[in-house]
Amino acid sequence: MAVIYKNLLQKRTERLQSENQSSRNTVSYVDAQTIGVLFTQSTRENYQAIRDLVKQFKNDGKQVEVLCYLEKGGENYDFLYDYITSNDVGLWGKMQSSSALKFARHTFDYLFYLDLKENMYLENVLAMSKASCRIGFYKRNNDDLLDLMLNVNGRLSIEAAMDQILFYTRKLGGDGK
């Protein structure tokens, strides 16, 4: 049953991505006003790295919204962010979480998908997203989901990976380069 469920979710994500007609006009980081962050809450170290990155965005004057995926048996540290679980996806692979649907409808200037490993639930939200520029770490088969990908190959700590993504994002100009 779990294999069928995962296949349905993956097919729905692929369909959502192909049907997504959102404008992909990248603004410079300086001009960006809204930022969305997607991540899996797996460890305290990962959570702290995300909190630090969000703090840096806010210090740069950005309005930030965060949605995390809470793994089964995982802990929602500090209860700062909205979250989804595997229970928020229906039998036919449709996202049912009002938090996730609201997040996906938001037209962020930048949307960061900050998982180093694939997460089909967050990739589903990413595929629905109306964000102008979607940024994350390179993973096989993410070419259609992300506009800018950094390849870290697990060589970096989560903190160093966040520093790298912030460094390159701050370099983005108004022409998306």
Secondary structure, 3 states (H helix, E strand, C coil): CHHHHHHHHHHHHHHHHHHCCCCCCCCCCCCCCEEEEEEEECCHHHHHHHHHHHHHHHHCCCEEEEEEEECCCCCCHHHCCEEECHHHECCCCCECCHHHHHHHHCCCCEEEECCCCCCHHHHHHHHHCCCCCEEEECCCCCCCCCCEEECCCCCCCHHHHHHHHHHHHHCCCCCCC
